[in-house]
Amino acid sequence: MSKIVVYDVAGKEQEKVDFSIDKKENSPKTYSCAIRVLLQNWRQGTVSCKGRSDIAFSNKKPWKQKGTGRARAGSAKSPIWRKGGVVFGPQPRKRTLNINKKQNKLVLNNIFNSFENIYCLDLETEKPSTKIAFDALKNIGLNDKKVILFLPFGDEKNFASFRNIPNVRVVTFSQPNAFDLSNCSNWLFLKKDLDLFKNMVSSWN
């Protein structure tokens, strides 16, 4: 990526911004590891079921051991009984995987250098307006494509304008991740945040 086109709200090209970073070697293995780390760490790990010690039944022996003609039974909590406890069922747990900063930078660098559809939009509004935001996307041909929008933390006005557009996912400049960046076909940022975008991408060198 060497040139980023700046569009106005009407979809007309204003200028082109020269920008690029050094390309590092491609590492599919590191990319796969980074995606796996993100997906694993996002899991809640709250799935659970009751074992025989968790069932609210009496510990009394259902019937005597011998003389009834029925099979031996020691507890109504038995896993072979209806409503009994589950054997070796899932329990709440949390598994955390890690990836070091060098590997993370390598993955983000690879993603950026393989990307071609990066847009800069010159959008200024006095108050939040989803209609203006959607029309601006439509004018540059992004109304029906998956878009990642980069915004600074605390930019509530533009966040409120774009958050209800189904094909747009908002990501802050301080928290980009490999999954979101690669799970879309277009990147978008606002002209007022050009320096923030450059600083974010430059940190991937």
C-alpha positions in Angstrom: 0.0 0.0 0.0 1.6 3.3 -1.1 -1.3 5.6 -1.9 -4.6 6.1 0.1 -7.4 8.0 -1.7 -9.3 10.6 0.3 -13.0 11.0 -0.6 -15.5 13.6 0.3 -19.1 12.9 1.4 -20.3 13.0 -2.2 -17.9 10.2 -3.2 -15.5 12.5 -5.2 -11.8 11.9 -5.0 -10.1 14.9 -3.2 -6.4 13.8 -3.0 -4.1 10.8 -2.6 -1.9 10.3 0.5 1.4 8.6 0.1 2.0 6.1 2.9 3.7 2.7 3.3 5.6 0.7 5.8 8.4 -1.9 5.4 7.1 -5.3 4.4 8.1 -8.1 6.6 8.3 -11.8 5.6 5.0 -13.6 5.4 4.3 -16.1 8.1 1.1 -18.1 7.7 1.9 -20.1 10.8 2.2 -17.0 13.0 -1.1 -15.6 11.5 -2.9 -18.9 12.3 -1.5 -18.8 15.8 -2.7 -15.2 16.3 -6.2 -16.0 15.2 -6.3 -19.1 17.5 -5.2 -17.0 20.5 -7.9 -14.4 19.9 -10.7 -16.9 19.4 -9.7 -18.9 22.5 -9.3 -15.9 24.7 -12.7 -14.6 23.7 -14.5 -17.7 24.8 -16.5 -17.2 28.0 -15.9 -20.7 29.3 -19.2 -20.7 31.3 -20.7 -24.0 29.9 -21.6 -26.3 32.8 -23.8 -29.2 34.0 -24.5 -30.8 37.3 -22.5 -33.8 38.6 -24.0 -36.3 41.1 -22.7 -34.1 44.0 -24.7 -31.1 42.7 -28.1 -32.8 42.4 -30.7 -31.7 45.0 -31.8 -35.2 45.9 -31.7 -37.1 49.2 -28.8 -39.3 50.0 -31.2 -41.9 51.3 -30.9 -45.4 49.8 -34.1 -45.7 47.6 -34.8 -49.3 48.8 -33.1 -52.0 50.7 -30.2 -53.9 49.2 -31.8 -57.3 49.0 -35.3 -58.9 48.8 -37.1 -56.4 46.5 -36.4 -58.1 43.2 -35.1 -54.8 41.8 -31.6 -53.9 40.8 -29.3 -52.5 43.6 -29.6 -48.8 44.0 -27.6 -46.6 46.4 -28.7 -43.1 45.4 -31.2 -41.3 43.3 -28.3 -39.1 42.2 -26.8 -41.9 40.2 -25.9 -41.0 36.6 -27.9 -44.0 35.3 -31.1 -42.7 36.8 -33.4 -40.1 35.2 -32.5 -36.6 36.5 -29.3 -38.0 37.9 -25.9 -36.3 37.7 -23.8 -36.2 34.6 -20.5 -38.1 34.4 -17.5 -36.1 33.2 -19.6 -33.2 32.0 -18.3 -29.8 31.1 -17.4 -27.4 34.0 -16.7 -23.7 34.0 -13.1 -23.0 33.1 -10.9 -20.4 31.5 -8.0 -21.2 29.2 -5.7 -18.3 28.2 -3.3 -18.4 25.3 -0.6 -15.7 24.7 1.3 -14.4 21.7 4.2 -12.0 22.1 4.4 -8.5 20.7 6.9 -9.3 18.0 4.6 -11.9 16.5 1.6 -9.7 16.8 3.3 -6.9 14.9 4.4 -9.4 12.2 0.9 -10.5 11.7 -0.6 -7.0 11.5 2.3 -6.0 9.1 1.5 -8.9 6.8 -2.3 -8.0 6.8 -1.6 -4.4 6.0 0.8 -5.1 3.2 -1.6 -7.6 1.6 -4.5 -5.1 1.8 -5.5 -2.9 -1.1 -8.9 -1.5 -0.2 -8.1 1.3 2.3 -10.3 4.4 2.1 -10.1 7.8 3.8 -13.3 9.8 4.2 -13.6 13.5 4.8 -16.7 13.6 7.0 -17.6 16.4 9.3 -21.0 16.7 11.0 -22.3 18.8 13.8 -24.2 16.0 15.4 -24.5 12.2 15.0 -26.3 11.2 11.8 -26.6 7.7 10.5 -28.2 8.9 7.3 -25.2 11.1 6.4 -22.8 8.3 7.3 -24.7 5.7 5.2 -25.0 8.0 2.2 -21.3 8.7 2.4 -20.5 5.0 2.4 -22.9 4.5 -0.5 -21.3 7.2 -2.6 -17.9 5.5 -2.4 -19.4 2.0 -2.9 -19.1 0.6 0.6 -22.8 0.4 1.5 -23.0 -3.4 0.9 -19.4 -4.5 1.7 -17.8 -5.5 5.1 -16.0 -2.4 6.4 -13.7 -1.9 9.4 -13.9 1.7 10.6 -11.1 3.1 12.7 -12.0 5.7 15.3 -10.2 7.2 18.3 -11.4 6.2 21.7 -14.0 8.7 22.9 -15.2 9.9 19.4 -18.8 9.4 20.4 -20.3 11.5 17.6 -18.9 9.4 14.8 -19.4 6.2 16.7 -23.1 7.0 17.1 -23.3 7.8 13.3 -21.8 4.4 12.2 -22.7 1.9 14.9 -26.1 1.0 13.5 -24.9 0.3 10.0 -24.9 -3.5 9.7 -21.9 -3.9 7.5 -19.6 -1.6 9.5 -17.6 -2.7 12.5 -15.9 0.0 14.6 -12.4 -0.6 15.9 -10.4 1.9 17.9 -6.9 2.8 16.9 -5.5 1.5 20.2 -7.0 -2.0 19.9 -6.7 -3.4 16.4 -6.6 -7.2 16.2 -5.8 -9.7 13.4 -9.2 -11.3 13.4 -11.2 -8.1 12.8 -8.7 -6.7 10.3 -8.7 -9.8 8.2 -12.4 -10.5 8.5 -13.4 -7.7 6.2 -12.7 -6.5 2.7 -12.3 -2.7 3.3 -10.7 -0.4 5.8 -12.0 3.1 6.4 -10.8 6.0 8.6 -11.7 9.7 8.7 -9.5 12.4 7.3 -9.2 14.1 10.7 -7.7 10.9 12.0 -5.0 10.5 9.3 -2.2 11.0 11.8 -3.6 8.5 14.2 -3.9 5.9 11.4 -0.3 6.5 10.3 0.9 6.1 13.9 -1.0 2.9 14.3 0.3 1.3 11.2 3.8 2.6 11.7 3.9 0.8 15.1 3.6 -2.5 13.1 7.1 -2.1 11.7 
